[in-house]
Amino acid sequence: MAVKNPGLELQLVADSPDPSSRAEIGSDGSDTKIDMDDDSFGKSSPKGEDPKYEIKWVKYILILGKPPPLTARQWNVFGLLSLAGMMTTYDDTLKSVGLEQIQESLDISDSDVSYVIAIIRMGVLLAIFLSLAADKMGRRPLLLTTIMGFAVMSAITAAAMNVVWFTVCQFFAKMFLHTEYMLSNVSILEEFDTGTRGWAVGAISALCVIGSGLCIIIYGPVGSYSYGWRILYAIGVVPLLVLAYMRRKLPETRMFLKSKDDAAKNAVSGEDNMNQTSWQKVKSFFSPLQKLEGHHLRLANACLLLFVRGFCGFPAEFFMFKVLQEKFGYTTLEVTAITIGGGMVSIFAYVSAGKLSDWAGRRPVLSVVYATYFTFLILFYNSPGGALTVIFWILFAASMFGLDVLNSALVSEVFPTKARATASTISVIVGVVGTIVGIIVEGAIYGTTRSHWSATTYVAIPGFSCIGLVWLLPESAFENLIEE
């Protein structure tokens, strides 16, 4: 990969044991060699800063907007997490687009499907243990674990013969998926600078939508068959395994390494740690929870925001493909055309929301996006059909994408490094509990109305309170991350 700018020439050759596997940077006729396999790669240069550069071809990926100059280390982290995100969103989208066929194959009735999905989403509750490990062991080893675990569960899901088999596999897949999602966001926030964090989270989220688009494209021709969802799950496994192998090059985040170094300097002695009793080791594993002291009110506010967002919004997001097919009568191919066409427009919201919040602040932008999201959610589910329905869906989807970016950034940025993964996961878990309660309440209302569209609307109305709940959290866009 070669990048040329006036006065700057950078050439990268990765994964080569040869001494020529180096980056050469010349700004004044001299050469500076950086060994990509050396432990010092990515650390500060003698002048105190890593060299930053642009990759020219990246700007032609329009959904990324105008990428800022990044260090080689940041480009590496950005690329590896983006590729993995594409495949995890592929798999997560599959349950929604293939719902009709999954119900038919596994004999799941409309009255039971909400409860099946609620049980699957409870897998996120176990993600807290993986997140505690990430705050103790590091982001990198857990990111390697989650991608492999997710691949295995997806493979077993493809062979599911009954609803119990499907539910158990997806329960554990959800545990790995949400830990992967949360740790990816934490890694980005800990690697990127104050002025680029929003762009980075938004850009990766935008690229992840490619995975959803791929799932929808493949769904078009095979989705009408009862076994089509099995093919889609099987297809998604291979790239996950390849990415698990590629991810061995993923570095640990600099802020976590600094946090560990500081903790080591403050430790009484290494020998004391080696002689810990079993109970002391258990207490040490849960120590990130103690590091949240002084941030409990902030954590409660983050949890409240994500609970309401999950309760009021998730049922609509889950049933949106079902409503296109059942209520508005679109075929699988037509659903594919609508979601691909509209999705290509709406995914620009990812980068736009991130960059705008870097400039205007997370809270004001998030408030506007929440108002847009719930407004067009309700309009979509109660539209008369035709072009107006498609327009409402595009605006609903665009604001949904924007919420993903802004919630992830705001909730992760307001906690200290030593407990960031744990705090983020607790907040996400409470948010998922909200989705579980929301889908159960939607199912109960469906039992009365016999209409998922009406039930989803009723559940969504309290969601407008999120516009105010955002302001219970501090503004984080203009500050460096908390390191203590």
Secondary structure, 3 states (H helix, E strand, C coil): CEEEECCEEEECCCCCCCCCCEEEECCCCCCEEEECCCCCCCCCCCCCCCCEECCHHHHHCHHHCCCCCEEHHHHHHHHHHHHHHHHHHHHHHHHHHCHHHHHHHHCCCHHHHHHHHHHHHHHHHHHHHHHHHHHHHCHHHHHHHHHHHHHHHHHHHHCCCCHHHHHHHHHHHHHHHHHHHHHHHHHHHHHCCCCCHHHHHHHHHHHHHHHHHHHHHHHHHHCCCCCHHHHHHHHHHHHHHHHHHHHHHCCCCHHHHHHHHHHHHHCCCHHHHHCCCHHHHHHHHCHHHHCCCCCHHHHHHHHHHHHHHHHHHHHHHHHHHHHHHHCCCCCHHHHHHHHHHHHHHHCHHHHHHHHHHHHHCHHHHHHHHHHHHHHHHHHHHCCCCCHHHHHHHHHHHHHHHHHHHHHHHHHHHCCCHHHHHHHHHHHHHHHHHHHHHHHHHHHHHHHHHCCHHHHHHHHHHHHHHHHHHHHHCCCCCCCCCCCC
